[in-house]
Amino acid sequence: MESNSQYARMDYWDERFQTEKNFEWLSGLNAFQHIITPLFSKDSRIAHIGCGSSQVSMQLWELGYRNITNIDYSQVLIENGRLEYPNMEWISDDITTLINCESSSFDVVFEKATIEAILVTEKSAWEPSDSALHNLENIFSSICRVLKPNGIFISVSFTQPHFRIPALLREKNWSVEMFEFGDTFHYYVYVCRKGNSLNKELADRYSSIAKSWLRPI
Ligand SMILES: C[S@@+](CC[C@H](N)C(=O)[O-])C[C@H]1O[C@@H](n2cnc3c(N)ncnc32)[C@H](O)[C@@H]1O
């Protein structure tokens, strides 16, 4: 029987990408392009982590961004991508380590709906498990490591700020900002700038609602 917990399994994604060539989670670039493209330049080195079969990288390419790396732990997806879009770089890697990516090598790390896939087995949004918090710390510290000084992490998500902002605040090496888009269902763009000091007003506002996302482990 199908359940959301399958989204946390690599074998599920490998099987899905045997046939799936194009599927966009949450929203396509056109809905949030106005928020993200002013944040970087045409020659920025951009990593789309947990890229899946999203067309965001291809749409950025069409807009003139030519230094794009697609990263996913599904070997099937990466091999298909290399054949179909050889003008972009494709790296098979787990976003909890990014072990196959060089330190300080990207201006921008972009993710959409992959953190949600990794947290899908969580039982309560108010009480994250130790394992969820470990995963988040590993993901965020890996992203920080591969970002250049002053690089930015962009996360497009349906997770509401009172849950996601305290989680992002676990990483002490970046500042956090938030934008919103969508007409009926609202989505969020979280922007974290490596090396910037914390936005205290935002931190104060969001770290007291769902405090468990900030608890020590
Ligand atoms: C929900 S899809 C999102 C795909 C794409 N970002 C989008 O917005 O359409 C999650 C993707 O993350 C990948 N993924 C899940 N866990 C991962 C991990 N730990 N490391 C790397 N990729 C992962 C899956 O293979 C899948 O392609």
The ligand as an ORCA input file, in Angstrom:
! r2SCAN-3c Opt
* xyz 0 1
  C      10.015     15.482     -3.204
  S      11.254     15.250     -4.407
  C      11.680     16.916     -4.840
  C      12.289     16.997     -6.218
  C      12.538     18.422     -6.739
  N      13.402     19.175     -5.845
  C      11.259     19.172     -6.966
  O      11.019     20.173     -6.298
  O      10.459     18.796     -7.833
  C      12.617     14.747     -3.366
  C      13.889     14.439     -4.135
  O      14.969     14.361     -3.190
  C      15.742     13.210     -3.406
  N      16.266     12.857     -2.078
  C      15.570     12.421     -0.995
  N      16.391     12.246      0.052
  C      17.637     12.599     -0.381
  C      18.905     12.638      0.235
  N      19.070     12.282      1.517
  N      19.956     13.054     -0.497
  C      19.813     13.407     -1.810
  N      18.623     13.387     -2.455
  C      17.552     12.988     -1.739
  C      14.817     12.190     -4.047
  O      15.541     11.247     -4.826
  C      13.917     13.106     -4.890
  O      14.486     13.320     -6.145
*
